[in-house]
Amino acid sequence: MLHIYYGNGKGKTCSAAGAAVRAAGRNKRVLFVQLFKCSDTGERAVLSQLPSVELYPCPKELKFTFEMSKDELERERGKYERTLEYIKERREQYDMIVIDEFFTLLDCGFFSPDRLYEYIKDLSGGDSEIILTGHGVDERFTALADYATEFVCVKHPYDCGVQPRAGVEL
């Protein structure tokens, strides 16, 4: 089944990580992929302790896309193309596949909505639970989903200039 957690509110990654923990607690095999994130996150620290969870590698440091040169952006796009291929090639090995910040691939213009829609349509056709997170979502994806949950920000400390805090946002 396909799960989509989207919107501008806090909690999408936490929900996806919680689902991965729940699945691992039932001895399900989980592939947890984070795009546009560095390796030093609290959820990765916990998930790395679970034997049935595979964490796809993240870079130690990462620039924001608006800070990248054209060549750097093209290298990033290529990296994410290889990541999607890795997931597709191994999908039968997992009971659950989480692709955190999947929809950021669209937000940043790395792939067309049509390309990613066909990818997810194909990927979600198997027996694995597929969980995707991100901000903006084309309505075709929510129509395809079995679960679609929108996270809406009502109030957040970022609005007052508070920086991300380890153990809360990181």
Order of alpha helices (4+ residues) and beta strands (2+ residues): beta-alpha-beta-alpha-beta-alpha-beta-alpha-alpha-beta-alpha-beta
